[in-house]
Amino acid sequence: MKTNELKDKLKSGEEVLVLDVREGEEFEGSETIPGAVNLPMGKVFVRASKGELPKDKKIVTVCKSGTRCEIVARELKQKGYDIDFLEGGLGAWNEAE
């Protein structure tokens, strides 16, 4: 998903779960997308296997550059999640502001 698409979804009030998959120390004290929930990449798969992530809600994963969030989105899409990733990560998000 491109930055402008996510911005439009969030502005319109569409219900989207934004998962920041960076490690806790990367997330703490750094900028992220307003309303994003921090769930490190390794823990995403554990939570998903326990059924703790919603399958009935759009999920968009983000990370610093777009690499980790793409991996998470690809894996969870195969498990039936309505999921996408932010192309270019937070770098692209911050450049677009």
N, C-alpha and C positions, 0 to 999 in steps of 0.2 A: 504494500500500500504506500502510495506517495504521501509526502507530508501534507500537501494541500487537501487530499482526500480525508485524512484523519482530522485535520483542523475543521473541515466542513462538517464532518460527523459530530464532533464535539460541540461545535457552535450551534448545530441544529437541535442539540439535546438528545440525540440518539444514544441509546444505552450501549456503551462500549466499555469493556473491562480492559484497561491499559495495564499490561504487566511489564514492569521494568525488571529484566532478568539479570541485571548486573549484581555482583556480590554486594553484600551489605556495606562494606567499607567504601566501595565505589559510589554507592547510592547516597550514603549519609553525607550531608553537607554539600551535595552537588545539585545542579539544576536537573530537573526532569520535567515531564509533561504534567501539568496540573491534574491532580486526581489519580495519578499513576500509583499502582501498588507494587512494592518491591517484593519480588519472589525470585531469588537466585536460580539460575539455570538448573543446577542439580536438584533443587527442591521442587521445581515445577513438575518434573517427571514423577517424583514420589507422590506429590499431591494429586496429580492426575490419576495415578494408579489406584489411589484410595477413593477416587470419585469426588474429590474436593474442589474440582474446577467445574464451572458451569458449562454444560454442552448446549444450553438453550440461549446463550448470550454471545454476542460477537466479542472476540478477544483479539487485541492487537498487542504483540510483543515489541518491546524496544530495548536497545542496549546502546553502547557508546557509538559503534560504527555500523551496526546492522548485521554482523556476522552471527553472533550468538542467538539473536532474536530470530534470525532466519532458520537456524537449525531447530530451535524449539518449535516454531510454527510448523515447519515441515513434518516433524515427528508427531505433533499432536493432531495435525490435519489427517494423518493416516489413521488416527484413533477415533476419528469422527467429530472432532471439534470444529466449530465455526471460527477459524483463527487465521490471522494474517500477521505480517511483520512490517515494521516501519523501515522502508528502504533508506539506507544511508544512516539509520539510527538517529541518535540525539544530535550528532553533528549536522545532519541535514535539517532537523527540526529547528535548531538554533539559527542556522543560516537563513531560514525562511521567515524568521520573525521580523 
